[in-house]
Amino acid sequence: MIGFLLVGSVGFFLSIYNSLIEMKNNIGRSWANIDVLLKQRHDELPKLVSVCEAYMQHERAVFDKLSEARAALAKAAGVSQRSDAENQITRALGQFFAVAENYPELKANQSFAALQSRISELENAIADRREFYNDTVTLYNTRLEQIPDSWVADGMNLQAAELFKIDESERKDVAISFKMSA
C-alpha cells in the first residue's frame, strides 16, 4: 500500500516536472516563431525604403526613424529590449505609411503596393504570434504560482517569464473624423 502511494506521488511530481519543462520550452519556441517573422520584416524594410526614397526625398525624418528603430533592434537583448525595439519599428512604420499617403504616384507604384501589403501581412502575423507567446507565458507563470507546481518549480529554480509588452503610446485612442462635404 505504501509502495503504491510512494510510486503515485513520485509519478505525480514527475508529471508536474515534465509539464513545466514542456511549457518552458514552448515559451522559447513561441519566441523563436516571433523571431522568424521579425527577421522577415527586417529583411523587407530596406526594400520598401529603397522603393520609396526616390518619391519621398523631403521626408528624411521618416527614414531616419525607421533606421534608428532597426538599429535599436540589432542591439536589443532579452524580451523587454526586443519588445521596445519592435514597438519603435511599428510606430515608425505607421508614420511611414501615413506620410506615403501624401504621394499619389508612390501609392500607384506596384512595387510599393506589393511591399506595403507584405509588411501589413507580416505585422498581422507578428501580432498573432505575440498573442500566442503571451498566452504561453501567462499559462506558464500561473503554473509557477500554483500549488503543488510552485513546489516543483522552486526546486527547479524556474523563474517567471516576461510578457511581450506594447508601448503605452500604442494604447492611446485613435482620433477619427469624417469630413462631410456641403
Buried (B, 14 or more C-beta within 10 A) or exposed (E): EEEEEEEEEEEEBEEBBEBBEEBBEBBEEBBEBBEEBBEBBBEBBEBBBEBBEEBBEEBEEBBEBBBBBBEBBEEBEEBEEBBBBBBBBBBBBEBBBEBBEEBEEBBEBEEBEEBBEBBEBBBEBBEEBBEBBBEBBEEBBEBBEEEEBBEBBEEBEBEEBBBBBBBEEEEEEEEEEEEEEE
